[in-house]
Amino acid sequence: MMNFSLSTTLKQHRVTVGGILLGIAITSYSTTANSQPSAANIPLSASTLIAASVQPSESDAVQVIRDYYSAINRRDYKQAYSILSGATHQSFEQFKQGFANTKSTTVKIGKPGDINGAAGSLYIEIPVNVTATTKNGTRQSFRGNYVLRRVNNVPGSTAEQRRWHIYSAKIS
C-alpha cells in the first residue's frame, strides 16, 4: 500500500499524482488476463512518483521571468543570459553592456497564456510591464511579451531541456 503522506510534500503536484494513480487503477481494472503484470502490480517508489508528477506549469514559467530580472538586479548577467536560451543575437558582452547604465528593474507579470505544444516542445506567452531605473534616477517603462519554451517530458530529454527558458521577447 502506498504511503499517502507523500502527497503533503507534493502539494503542488497532488492533482498530477492523483491522475497517475487513477490511470494505474483504470489500467489494472481494464487489463485482461495475460502473461504481463498489470501496472497496479509494479511497485512505485517515491522518486518514480516525483519524476512522473513533474508537469510544466505556468507558475514555473512565471518564476523564470522573475529569476531573470532578479539576476539582472544582482548584476548576475551570466545567469540572466543563460535564461535567454538563444533568444538574443547578442554576445554575452553585448548583453552585459546593455545594462551598464541600469540601476534596478521591476517587473509586473500579467496573466500567462495557455501552455501550447508543438514539435516536442511546450510554449507559453507571458505579458510583462517592466520599469528600469537608470543610475541617474531616470525611470523607463517597457511593456510586451515573453515567449518561454521547454522540451516535453520525452524519453532522453535532460532536466535542463525540461526547464522553461526565454525563447523570444517583444518588449518596447
Secondary structure as GFF3:
##gff-version 3
##sequence-region A 1 172
A	DSSP	alpha_helix	6	9	.	.	.	ID=ss1
A	DSSP	three_ten_helix	11	13	.	.	.	ID=ss2
A	DSSP	alpha_helix	14	30	.	.	.	ID=ss3
A	DSSP	three_ten_helix	39	41	.	.	.	ID=ss4
A	DSSP	alpha_helix	46	53	.	.	.	ID=ss5
A	DSSP	alpha_helix	58	73	.	.	.	ID=ss6
A	DSSP	alpha_helix	77	84	.	.	.	ID=ss7
A	DSSP	alpha_helix	92	97	.	.	.	ID=ss8
A	DSSP	beta_strand	102	109	.	.	.	ID=ss9
A	DSSP	beta_strand	116	118	.	.	.	ID=ss10
A	DSSP	beta_strand	121	134	.	.	.	ID=ss11
A	DSSP	beta_strand	139	151	.	.	.	ID=ss12
A	DSSP	beta_strand	165	171	.	.	.	ID=ss13
###
